[in-house]
Amino acid sequence: MRCEGRAMLDALLTDAVALHDTAVSVLVCETALATFDNMPDSVAIHCSADQSSWPDELAGAARDCDFVLPVAPECEGLLLRAAQTLYPLSCTTLLPSVSTVEICSDKWKTWKLFGSSDTPMVDCAPVGAESTDARFSDPQFVYKPRFGAGCDGIRRGRLPFTADPYDYIRQPKIFGQSLSVGVLGGPRRVEILPVAEQRIVWTEDRPWYSGGSIPADIPHEIARRVSTIARHVIERIGDFQGYIGMDFLVSRNDGTIYLNEINPRVCTSYFGYRQLLPINPLELVLNEVECPPFASSLAPIRFEIGEAGMMICQS
């Protein structure tokens, strides 16, 4: 997860310093700063040494900013706490609303609110609501943290031994193709980006996200249906500035397209999308500009998490 976070931050800082007449600063913890070797020279760095005081430090740093974009996971309520800290301030917070962040940070709440006939979602139930010990091990299910991010903490067929069942949901095991869609929200419009393919590798009972490619190598009709579901979700969320990522699963069994998760934040796919977009994506988020049309035939962008923890892009 820290590797993906560094990749996202690196991409965002590169795009931010490329904006005209824009000063950029970043607040990071000591651990992140020690492992980050690509910080642009023009970026002002603020280091948070105390994990418990970071909301106050975030608020202090944000008061001098016009825009703030948190790079944080949903785990342990980090993203929600950042949204709650920033929204009362005068700066523009580049996230969906606090209520949307709260709902989408909890996979159980996401399923209850967004699952419908128009938005088919992978069925889920809170593990803690079960009544027998059999809930902790079942080969027909995948167990996920309610407030997790990425593949962290996910197990197939069993609950992690040290996990609190009340912090987990379970979903039926569905074999298929993993896809995602990024959405850029700006003051002028919302841009639904091309469908991306995710490479999820299972090692025994654990999944690993190893990157992806954009656009996905899928039939046009599947791409159209995925984009339509994504648009329905955004219509329910409403106007926002920032980035939202959605994960989908296309069943190998019957071709059903499921919405799996809604990530109310910048996702790793941003790293690939920025290579594909005909404009700096932060220009769309911050300013009232239109996105030029994508090329009719896009050369796929492939991005990977390498053994050294670096993100590698290939065209």
Secondary structure, DSSP 4 states (H G I P E B T S, - for coil): -HHHHHHHHHHHHHHHHTSTT---EEEEEHHHHHT-----TTSEEEEE--GGGHHHHHHHHHTT-SEE-----SGGGHHHHHHHHHTTSSSEE-SS-HHHHHHHTSHHHHHHHH-SSSS-B---EEGGG--SGGGGEEEEEEEEETT--TTTT-EEEE--TT--GGGEEEEE---EEEEEEEEEE-SS-EEEPPPEEEEEEEETTEEEEEEEEES-S--HHHHHHHHHHHHHHHHHH---SEEEEEEEEEETTT--EEEEEEE-S--TTHHHHHHH-SS-HHHHHHSS-PPPPPPSSPPPEEEEE-TTS-EEEE-
